[in-house]
């Protein structure tokens, strides 16, 4: 049995307070296995300006607002001032102005949730639908699930991967409460024909939300840099709301996002109020009630530290890296880019049966690079997703070199040998009969060692998931997450 001190620490709460240096040292050790958040080697999840002074400004502003509670703006008027400034700045670049109504949220999912709620509450009926392209972010499925709505997923063009306005039009019914377009869609980095989609939504008397969570704060700067960016924001007739994440190409720390509305009434429908209980009156602008103002202060500081000039330069660097990557893929046998990216997001697929993108991802990770895996869905084959940021420009040649080297190594290794009987067994497995310990054993049998150190080899797991229908994938992923957080899994 471990010493009492160790067992107490493992339990999470020490009997007496620990020295600050001790606990910070433990945090640093816990992060040893994390992917790096700066430098550009991780092409998903993180956005890096490459400018330490901007990060420091955000960190200090976050700390300044750390204990301020956004629950009550009358108690903390600083949050009102900061939110107005951020919302106004975003609106000014996304087809609005200083008077455009908006809400600062914790991220794209919450921004989308509020836009969907506003559309639902504006509809006369309650049995309503959200019509969205198949490439729309799963946040819309999540919002529909939480809000008791039906998501109608519409196929996209199989070559361009852009939404098909005719297909969306045919999906509209009297139950449609919201139509969705993406600028761009995350999987392939392409902008949907927003003007056409918004026009048909307006003709049907239906709100149209543009998901610009990933692209909303890079597309305006690309346009200002002289690139041809099609209309996608509130300036487009028929667009009634738009979401834009500031912790993506706004380079603010997580979580920071803004949802803008074309009119004040729609914003009010996103709010929640309750005054029918014996406690204090509750009025929430977001899904959360109490929430720290640190991300709000950090986002404002990031905006101020970078300025328009800084964002234009970062957008230019990211897009130059994108063009170099696309050219590099074209010169790499067996690989191709899906669609024609309008933003610094690239999806890379393989046309060579001997070259698995899943194995390629593992090879790249062993070389210090993280390329995000995307499973096949509809007409989109399994691929690797790379999000290029401000620091990517200086690393573009190295990234292309690693991609090619990893592709050659993956071709030599060959694709994962997935036993058909295993896929059939998983597809027919009743996971409700297996507890977390049993599922952890199942994961171990296919090479997933939870709690182990080092870079995981995920090619076999991803290949198995790719061979399964989406519903089965989802069940397995839920069970994986449950086991990952299980107290029975050792660190």
Secondary structure, 3 states (H helix, E strand, C coil): CCCHHHHHHHHCCCCCCCCHHHHHHHHHHHHHHCCCCCCCCECCCCCCCCCHHHHHHHHHHHHHCCCCECCCCCCCHHHHHHHHHHHHHHHHHCCCCCCCCEEEECCHHHHHHHHHHHHHHHCCCCCCEEEEECCCCCHHHHHHHHCCCEEEEECECCCCCCECHHHHHHHCCCCEEEEEEECCCCCCCCCCCHHHHHHHHHHCCCEEEEECCCCCCCHHHHHHCCCCCCCCCCCCCCCCEEEEECCCCCCCCCCCEEEEECCHHHHHHHCEEECCCCCCCEEECCCCCCCECHHHHHHHHHHHHHHHHHHHHHHHHHHHHHHHHHHHHHCCCCEEECCCCCCCEEEEEECCCCCCHHHHHHHHHHCCCECEEECCECCECCEEEEECCCCHHHHHHHHHHHHHHHHHHHHHHCCCCCCHHHHHHHHCCCHHHCCHHHHHHHHHHCCCCCCCCCCCCCHHHHHHHHHCCHHHHHHHHHHHHHHHCCCCCCC
